[in-house]
Amino acid sequence: MNDLRFAFRQLGRQPAFTAIAVLVLSLGTGVNATIFSLINAILVKPIRVPHPERLVGVFQHDRQNPDEFNFFSYPDFVDLRSGQAAAFSELFAVATASVGLTGEFTERAAASLVSANYFQGLGVAPALGRTFLPEEETSGTPVAVLTHDFWLRLGGDPAIVGRKLELARGAVTVIGVMPAGFTGAQMMSPQVFLPLAMANVLFSVPGQPASDILASRTVRQFMLMARLKPGLTPAQAAVPLANLNRRFEFSDPADPKPRTLVCAAPPRFGMSSRPTGEADGLAPAAGFAAGLAALVLIIACLNLANMLLAQGAARRKEIAIRLALGAARRRILAQLLTEGLLLAVMGAAAGLLISTWATSLVTAFVYSGVGAREYLPEFDASPDWRTLIVLLGLSGLATVAFALGPAWKLARLDVNDDLKRSAGDAGPGAIWRRFGARETLAAGQIALALALLVSAALFSRSAIRAADANPGFEFGANFYLTLDQNLGGIPEARMREFVTRALERLSVFPGVEAVSSAMGVPFGDGSWSRPVAPVGGLPGKARSRAVDSQAVMANYNVIGADYFRTLGIPLRQGREFERREVETTNAPPVAIISQNLADQLWPDGAAVGRRLEIPGFWRDGGPIKFTVVGVTSAVRWELFEKGIPANVYVPFGQDFQTRVRLHVRVAPGVDSKALMTAAARELRRLDPRIPVTEVRTLTEMHRRGPAVSIVRLGSFLFGGFGVLALLLSMLGVYGLKAYSVACRTREIGIRMALGANVRDVVAMILRESASLTGLGLGVGLLLALAVGRLAGRLLYDLPGVDPIAYCAAPAILLVTSLAASLGPARRAAAVDPTVALRHD
């Protein structure tokens, strides 16, 4: 306790030193706490339900094929729920679906179909109204429970219970609202919860009679979750699960395949039929971010160690007197470490405040970049007890990192020598020893700062390239409108007719150069791959009866007439699809392929007129043979895919899709926003029941999509790391040179008395800074190369060794270091030789 009181008094005597030290440490610990809070929220922190550790997912796999997992049918769920008593206090079912919220435009919303005991199993009661009754699970009564966020979006009316919510497939009655923060069984929160029986409506094929999904054992749509009985762990649940296995060994008596039930941690981000390692894909990025954040803390600790060494030089006589009066060296060491620990705790407390602010900033940046929360989970990144433990651990490590070395050095002073030395004297021979512990620490800061600056430059350049990327054609002001047949339960014939009418109407709009339709959008929300094989087999391969063995994988798209002219994709050979091939189902089967696919299938000549097969397409009992009518340039479908994939296109007449994008090519100089609004209104006028779910420019779709947003987030985070590293290294160089000049007052006075002028003194200090920086940059380049190799897999279209990044970062650090040394150099040049020669 005496050590602690003395530490408070000692730090209080030096308010400037204490404030700078706390600021430096708070930046280092705050960055690390921010990164940990994000990793904790996404990968560690459980969902907001009571006793989340007792929640498990229940999975089944075919005993004959152990790697094959399946979802459950509703009869499976009923059977297992009747025998759950030995293992689970609750067993509940969930499935995901999309619903259309009607309005001026139809908004796609995520829905969870749940069993009546879902909320009881999670242990969460509604904030308003009630949850589902047991009979509503199977009766098909159109009722809904809203999440808190969605309720707020609808106006937050406390009297909403009992009101109708208009969906594209019919209205539902709101019976309850869940509390704030509740996201269901996963972090990817839906907007609305519906009873399981609504699957018969939502999963039915438009234009066909609704099937009774809840009565079928062959329709496996549901994931099962359970709450373990108190005191039971997933490992201990193996015995009662074995009993369930024996009682319900076959999921379908008509197809007797023995199954094995297992329980494991439930998926965090969505539904899955198998125990998932969801962290596997995120672990490299999380580890890289945590590693760079740790570098910031190390730079801060090196900075503090340098400050304490400088402070220790001024306290040498104080420590020597205490040793001469009988203080044990162990006592001195304990006192100095207590001061360091107090600094670390104060820095961690300030770091927690910085972390809270920075986490909110990063979260807001993420969601503003994506533009739609459907792409990311609803995570709670606020600090919790795990963050506090990490901060305490960082405080302990920081104390050891920055305080132990200086404290050990001071505790081992030579009493006689230091009692005779003045406070400002650097010791005999120090004039000639310009590279000691403090210089080593400063060079280390520069080296680590260079690694962080290179990372920041790499991610910033990657983000710029990602935002400006195109899939093989310019986006321009062109836009698209998305129609979703499933959301409204629209029959295919009616949807086909509507698409034809819509294209005709949009084509005559002023400012429209061309219109077409397509299933997918390059750089959009997904891609579809299909095997493609030439009739007769690939050249150079042995003939095989299996088409798949002769196939090449290609990105698959279903398109309309005039598609390539609308998007601006060059057509190299042949023609586009004709209207009859797009609008009718009885036209001869045709296809258009990319040049790189043509080179693989027929490297010996022209592809137009050749025939190919796409497994899965059958007519009259045999595979359909598509005639190639055109060859076009290849386009990329995903931002991070390596190389440009092969592409194959078929007309809507061959494979009509439930989701259709209407592409509009806008003439130069036309206001696309006004045209988008007019186009959407015209579609609503043509048929208000057809769901129009999206109206976006291609540029907005790309730049505000998840892929580019992830790259932008990396640029934002690592750019922040680089700025902090630059600031900390600048403080380190400034502090080192300021202290060096103070200790060398007599030397500088002697130089000036012997004829050195102001320019000579400034040049000397700047040369020393340049030498120090050069050493740090040399070591830092080696470290930066290692960091660049690790970052390479996370970058878009940029090698880990980028000349611009590796030239710009050292230049910035060198200029910053010289700028930080300029103030101390000018103070050195202002020394009065007569005063300096009398300096004690």
N, C-alpha and C positions, 0 to 999 in steps of 0.2 A: 504493500500500500504506500509506503514511503517512496519507493521508486516511482510509482504512478503519480504521486503529488509532485515530486521533483520534475518528472517529465512534463507535466502541465505547466509548471513555472518556467522551465527551460524554453518550451515552445512559445509561451506567452511573451518572453523577452525578445523574441525574434518574429514579430507578426508577418513581415514580408516573406521571410524564408518559409514560415509555416503555411501561409496562404498559397505560395507557389507550389510547395510540396503537395498540399492537399489537392490543388487543381490538377497537377500532373497525375497523381494517383487516381483521382476520380475519373479522369478521362480513360485511363487504362482499365480500371475495374468496371467502369460504366459500359464500355464497348463490349467487354467479355460478358457482363450480365445481360446486355441486350441480345447478343447472339444466343446465349444459353436460354433466355426467356423464349425466343422464337423456336429453338430446337425443342425445348421443354413443352411448349404449347402444341407443336405439331406432332412430335414423336413420343412424348412421355406422359404429359399431364392427362389424367383420365377424364372422361366425359362427366358432366355435372349431374350425377345421380348418386343416391346413397349407396355406400359400400360397392364401388365400381369393381373392386378386386374380385367380387363374387360373380361377376358377369362373365359368361363364356359363350362361345359359338359352338354349335353342335353340327358336326360334319359327317357325311357318309361317303365311303368309297367302295368300289367294287372289289371284293376280296380276290377275284381272279385277275383284276388289273389294279393293283394298289395305288398307281399314280392317277387313276381316273376318279374324280370326285363329282358328285351330282347334287343339285338342289333337291328339295323335298316336294312331294305332292301334298295337297291338303289332307287326303286320307292318311298319308304317312304321319303328318302332324297330329291328327286326332288319335291315331294308334299310340304314338309315343307319349302324348300328353296323358293318356290313360294309365301309362305305366311309369310315370316320371317320379313317383313319390319317394323312391329310395335315394335318388340322386339330387333332384331339383325341387326347390320350393315353387318355382314357376318355369314353365316352358312356353315360349311364345314365338310367333311366326311374323315375318316381315318380307315384303317385296317392294320394289321401286317401280314407279311409273311416271309418265309426264301427263299433265293436264293442261288444257288451254283456258286461260282466264279471258273471258270475252270483254270487249270494250271497243274503243275506236280501232285498236288493233288487238289481235289475240296474243296474249303473253304466255309464253311457255313457262310452266311452273313445275317444280319437282314435288312429287307426292310419294308418301309411304303408305302402302297398304298393310295394315297390321291386324293382328288378332285382338279380340276384345280385352285380353289380359295383358296387352303390351305395356301399357302405362303402369299397371299394377306390378308387372315383372320388373320394370325399371325403378319402381318405388317413387314415382313423381306424380303428384296430384295436380289437376288443372288450376290455373289462377282464376279462371271464369268458367262457369257452367260445369259440365261433366265430361267424362270420356265415354267410350262405347259400352253398350250393354251386351251381355252374352248373346242375346238373340240377334243383335245387329251384325254380328260377325258373319252370319250366313243368310240373313234375310234379304240382303240387297237394298236395304233402306238407305237412301242417299243422304247421309249425314257426314259431317266433317269436323275435325278438331284442328285449329290453327296454331302455328307457332307464334311466339310473342312478336318477333320481328315482322312477320307478315301481317299480323293484326295491326301493328303500328303503321305499316304501309297503307293499309286500308282505311286509316283514319283514327285508329285507337279508340273506337266507340265502345264504352263499357256495356252498352245495351245491344251488342252485336249478336249475342246468343239468341237463336230463334230466327235470325234473318237468313235470306237466301244468298248463296254465292253462285253467280252465273258461270258455269263452265261450258266449254264448247260441246261436250257430250251430255249436257243436261245440268240443271241446277241441283245444288246440295244445300242442306240446312246446317248452319253452323251451330254446334252444340257445346263447344268449349274452346278455350284459349289456354295454352300452356304457359308456364312462367318464363320470365326472361332468362336467357342463357341455356334453356333446354334445347338440345339439338337432336334428340332421339337417341337411338342406340349407337349412332356413328357421329363423327364430327361434321360430315357433309349434311347439313341440316336441310330437310325438305321445307316447303312452305305450308303444306297441309297434310294431315293424316286422314286416311279413309279406311273403312272396314274392309276386310279381305274379300267380301262378296262383290265389291266394286270391280274386282278383277274381271268378272264376266262381261262388264261393259267396256272397261278400258283396254282389255287385251283381245277383244273380239275383232275380227276382220271386217272392215267396212263393206257393207253390201251383202254380208252373209249373216245367217242367224247366229246369235250369241251362243257360245258353248257353255256348258256348266263346268267351269274349271274346277270348282270345289269338289265335284263328284268324280273327277278323273284321277286315276293313279299314274297315268302316262304323262300328264302335264306337270312337270316339276318346275315351279316358278318361285318357290319360297325358301328363304334362308331361316334356319331355326336358331334361336338364342335361348339361353336359360340363366336363371339365378341359382347358384349352388346353395344348398342348405348351409346354415351357419356352422362354421368349424370345418367345412369340407373343402379341400383343395382340388384343383383339376386332376392331379395325380391320384388322389384318393377316390375320385369319381370313377376310376377305371372299373372297379368291382361292380357297382350298380349298373354301369354302362354295359358290362359284359352280360348281365342278366337281361337288359333290354335287347341286346344283340340276339340272345337265344329266343326271346319271345317274339321279336319282330325281325327275324333274319332276312326275310325277303320283302323288298319294298313293293314289289308287284307280283302277286301269285301267278298272273298270266305270263310273266317273263321272269322266272325264278333265277335271279343272279344274287348269290349271297353277298351281303354287305357287312361292313364293320363300322360302327359308330365311334367317333372320337370327339372329345371336347378340347378346345384350345382357346387361346385369347381371341376375342372377336375382332374382325377387321375394323380399323379406325375410320377409313375414308369412304366406305360404301359396301355394297353387297359382294359376297364372294362365296363360291361353292366349296372352297378349300381353305385350310389354314394358310394364311398369307404371310410373307415376309415383306410387308409394305415398306419397312424402313430400308430395305436393301437398295432401292433406287435412289433414296434421299440421302443415304449415309455418306457417299463421297462428297456431295455438295456441302452437307452439314459439317463434315470433318474438315473440309478445306476452309470454310468460313470460320470455324472455331480455331483452326491453326493460325489464320491471319490475325484474328482477334488476340490470340495469345502473343503474337509478335508485337502488337501495340502495347500490351502489358509489359513485355520484356523491355521494350524501348523506354517505357515510363520508369521501370525499375532501374535501368542503367542510368537514366537521367537523375533519379533520386540518389543513387549510389555516388554519382559524381558530385552532387550537391552536398552530400554528407561528408565526402572526402574533403571538399573545400571547407566546409564548416569545421571539420575535425582539425584542419591545419590551424584554424584560429583558436581552437580549444586545447591545443597541445600543452600550453603552460598550465591551464586549469587542471587537466587530467594529471600532469606531472606533479603538481602540488598535492592533489588528493592521494596519489600513490606515495608521495614522500611522507604524508601524514599518517600512513598506515593502511590505507584502503587496499583491499585485496583486488588483484586483477580480475578475478571472477566477478567481484561485486561491480567493478567498473563496466565489465562486459554486459552484465545483467541490466545495469542502468541504461546503457546506450541502446540495448535491444528493446527495452521498455519504451524508450522514446520513439524508436522505429515502429514498434507495434501500435503505439498510439496514433502515429501518423497514418499507418495503414488502415486502422479502424475508421479514422475520420475520413480518409479518402474513400473507403468502401461505402460509408454512409452517404457521402456526396455522390458517389458513383451510382447508388441505388436511385437517387433522384434523377440523375442523368439518364439512367437506364429506363425508368418509367416514361420519361418524355420521349426518348429515342425510340422505344418500342411502339408507342402510339404513332409516332411519325412514320415508322417503317410500315406498320399495319395500314395506315391511311394511304401510303404510297402504293402498296400492293393492290389494294382494292380499286384505287383510282386508275391504276394502269390497266387492270384486267377489264374493268367496266361492267362485269357481271359476276355475282358471287357464286354462280353455278359452276365456275371453273375451280374454285378453291374452297376448302373447308372453312367453317365458321369457328376459328380457333380463338381461344382466350389467352392472350400473351401477357396478361398482367402478372407481376412478380408474385411468387408464392413461397412457401417454406423451402422449396428446393433451391430457389434463387438465393434466398438468404444463406443457406448452407454453402452454396458455391461462393458467394461473396466472402463469407468468413474464411473459407478455404483459400481463396485468392489473397485475402489479407495476410494469412499466415505465410503463404508462399512468397508474397511480395516482401514481407518483413525479412525473411531469410535472404531473398534475392538482393535487396538494396541496402539492408542495415547490417547484416552479419559481417561482411568484408570490412567496411569502415570501422565498425565497432571493434573487431578483432585487431585491426591495425592500431587503433588508439589505445587499446588495453595492453599492448605490448611495447609501449614507449620506453625509451631509455630515460630514466628520471634525471640523471645528472646533465645529460646533453640538453634536454628540453627545458630544464629550469634556467639554463644560461642563454636560451634562444629567445629572441623577440617574437611577438605574435605574428608579425608580418613576414618574418624570415622564412624562406622556403627550404633552408637547410644548405649545408655546404655542398658545393658542386651542382646545385639545382639549376644554375644558369645554363649549364652545359647539357643537363639531362632534360631534354624537351619532350621526351615521350615516355610517360610513366603510366600509372594506373588510371589517372583521370583521362589522359589522352586515349588510352586503350578503350575505356568505356564510351567516350565520345565517338571514336571510330566505329565501335560496335553499333551504336545508335544509328549512325549513317548507313552502315551496311544493311541493317534490318529495315530502315526507312526506305532504302532503295528497292528492296524486295516488295514492300507494300506498294510503293509508287508504280513499279512495273506492273503489279497485279491490277492496280486501279486503271492504268493506261490500257492494259489488255482488255479488260472488261468494258471500258468506255468505248474503245474502238469496235469491240464486238457488238455492243448495243447499237452503235451508229450503223454498222453494216447490216445488222438484223432488221432495223427499222427501214432501211432503204432497199432491202432485198426484194426480188420479184421472182416468180416461179418460171420465168421464161417469156414474160410479156409485161408491159407497163400497166399499172393499175389505173393511173390517170384519175379522172373524175367519175369513172364508171361505177355503177352500183348494182345491187341485186335485191330482190324481194323473195322471202322464203314462204312457201305455202306448205302446210302440214295436213295431209289427208287424215292421218290417224287421230290427231287431236280433236277433229270435229266429227269423226266417224262417217266420212264422206265416201260413198261408193266410187269405185274406180271409173266407171263410165262417166259419171258426173264430173269427176276431177279432170279427166282427159278433155272433156268438152270445155271446161272452164279454162284450162291452160291454153287451149287453142284460141279461145275468144280473147283472153288476156294478152297474148302475144300480138294478136291482130290490133287490138286497141292501143297498146303501148307503142307499136311500130309507127303509128301516125301522129304521135305526140310531137309538137315542135321541139327541136333540139335533140331528138333521138336519131342516132345514125343507124343502129341495128339492135335487135333484141333476139334472145334465144333462151333456151331452158337447159338445165343440167341437174344432175343429182348432187354432185359435190363441187366444192370450190377449192382450187389450189391454195395452200396455206390456210385452209379453213379449219373446221372442227374435226377433221379426221380424213383418213384415206382408206380405200378398199383395195385389197390385192386379190387377183384371181390368176390361176394358172392358164396359160395360153399355149397351144400346141399347133403346129402346121399339120394339115392333113397329109399323112404319109410319114410323119415323124421328122425329127430334127436331123439336119445333115450331119453325117459322121457318127450317128448313134444307131445302135442295132434296133431293128424294128421290134416294137412291143405292142401287145394288145391293150396295155394300160396307157391311157392318154396322159395321166399325170406324170409317168416316167419320161415322157417326151416333151414336157411342158417347160415354159419359161414364166416366172412370176412377173406380173405387170400390174401397175395401178389401173383400176377399173373405174370407168365413169359412164353414166348414161346421159346422153345429150340430145338436144333438138337440132332442127335445121339452122344453118347460119351461125353455128356456135363459134367456129374458129374465127370468122370475120368479126363477130361481136367482141370476142376477147382479144383479138389482135394476135392470134397464134398463126405463124406462117404455115400454109399448106404447100408441101413440096411436090406431091404427086397426086393425081386423081382429083376427086371432088368431095364436097360436103354431102351430108345426108339430105335427101329430098323430103318434101312434106309428107308424101304417102308412106315413106319408111318410118317417119316419126309418129304420124297420127293414126296409122292402121296397124293391126296385128297380123295381117295376112300377106304383107309385102315380103319379098325374098330377103332372107337374113343377110345383113351386110355389117361391116365393121370398118373402122378407121384406126390405124395404129401409128405409133411414133416411129421416127426413122431408126432409133437405136433398137427398137423391137424388130423392125424389118431386117436390120443387119444381122440379128441373132437368128431369126427364123429362116431367112432366105439370103444368105450372104453372097449368093452367086448371081443375083439379078434383081429385077424390079419386083415389088411386092403386089402392086395393083393387079387384080384379077386372080391372085392366089387365094386359097381357102385355108381357114384355120378353125380349130375347135376350142371352146371354152367349157371345161367340165362342169356339168350341172345344167346345161341347156339341152333339153330334149324336145323332140317333136315327132309324133307318129311312131313312138317306140324306139327311136334312135337318136344319137347325138346330132345337134344342129351344126351344120357346116357353114360358117360365115364367109362370105366373099369380101375380100379387102377392096374397098373402093377409093381409099385415100391414104396418104402417108403425110404426117405432119411433124413439126418439130416437137421434141420432148419437153415436158414441163415438170417442175418439181412440185411435190405435194406437201412435204413437211419441211420445216425450217432446218432441222438438224440431221436430215438424212444425208448419208454419204453418197455423193454422186447423184446423177440424174437418172431416175428409174425409167423403165419402159412403161408406155401407156397404151391402153386399148380402150376404144370407145364403141358403144353400140347405141342405136337409136331407141327412143322411148317406145316405139312400136314393138320392140323385142322384149323389153324389160321395164315396164312402167314402175316408177318409184312412188312411195307414199309421201316423201318429202321432195319438193321440187323448188329449185332456185330459178327465178326469172332474171336473166342478166340483161342489163341495159347499157348500151354504149352511148355515151354522151358526146355531142358535138363540141368541138373546141369553143371556149368562150361562153358556154351555157352554164347557168347557175344550177349545179346538181341538186342542191338542197331543195329548191322550189320544185324541181322536177320529181324528186323522190316523194315529196308530200303529195303532189298531184297524182303520181302513179299509184300510191297506196290508196288514195281516196277513190280512184277509178276502179280498183279491184274490189273495194268494199261495195261500190255501187253495182258492179256486175253481179256479185253474189255475196251478201253479208255473212252467209254461213261458212264460207271457205276461210279457214284460219290463216291470216297473214301475220306471221310471228316475228318477222325481222325485216327491216329496211335499212341497209347499210352500204356505204361505199366500200369498195374493195380495199382501199387504203386504210380506212378505219378498222375494217375486219382484221386486217393483218397487224396493224400497229397496236391495237388494243386487245389483241388476242392473247391467249395464255403463253405461247412460246416467246413472243417478243417481250411480254411483261416479265417473264422470268429472267431474261437477259438484262432487261432494264433494272430489275431488282439487284442483280449481281453487280451491275455498274454502280448503282446507288450505294450499296453497302461497301464495296471495296474501294470506291472513290472516297467515301467517308474515312475508311481506314487509312488511305493514302494521305489525305489532308491532315489527319491527326498525327500520323507518323512524321510528316513534314514539319508540323508545328512543334512536336516534341523534340525532334532533332535540332531544329532552329534554337529552341530554348537551351538545349544541351550545349551547342557550340557557343552560343552567346555567354552562358554562365561560365563555361570553361575559359574563354578568352578574357572575360571581365576579371575573373579571379587571377588568371595568369598575369594580366597587366598590373593588377594591384600588388602582386607578389614581386614583380620585376621593376618596381618604381626606381630603385637605386640603379639597376642595370641600364634602364632607359635613360636616366639622367646622365650617367657616365657616357653613353653613346652620343647624346646630344652635346655634352660638354666637349667631346672630342671631334665635333664637327658634323654629326648627323643632323639632317634637317627633317622637317615635318613629313615630307614625301618619303624619305628613307624609312622612318619609323612606321608609317602606315603600310608601306610596301612590305616591311619585315613581318608585321603581324598578319597581313593578308597572305603572304607566302606560306607562313606556318599553317594558317587555316587551310590553304589550298592543299598543302602536303597531307595534313590530317584527313581532309575530305577525300583526297585521291586514294589514300590507303583504305578508307571505309568503302569507297566506291569499288575498288578492286575486289575486296572481299564480298561486297554486296552483289556484284555482278554474278559471281559464282552461285550465291544463294538465290538470286533472281532467276537464273537459268533453271534451277531445280524447281522453284515455285511455278515458273512458266510451263514446265513439262507437266506438272500436276494440274495446272489450270487448263491445259490444252483441250482436254476432253469436255470441259464445260463451256468452251467458247464457240461462237458461231463464225464459220468461215474465216478463221484466223489461226495461224500457227502459234504454238506456245513461245516461239522465238520470233518476235515481230520486230524488225529493225527500227521502226518509228518509236515503239514503246521503249526499246532498250537504248535508244539515243536520247529521247526526250527526258526520261526520268533522271538519268545522271546529270544532264544539263541543268534541270530544275534544282536538283539538290546542290550542285556546285554553286549556282548563283545564290541560292538561299543561304548556304553556309558562308559565303563571302559577305553577303548582306548582313548576316548576324554578327560577323566579326568587325564590320565597319565601325560600329559605335565604340567598342572597346579600343579599336585602333586609333580612332580620333581622340579619345581620352588620353591614350598613351602619348600621342603627338603633342598634346597640350601640356605635358609635364614641364615644370620650371626646373632647369638643371640645378640651380642653387638650392631649391627646396628639396629636390630629389637626393642631392649629395648629403643632406643632413637627415635623410629619412632613416628612422630607427627600425 
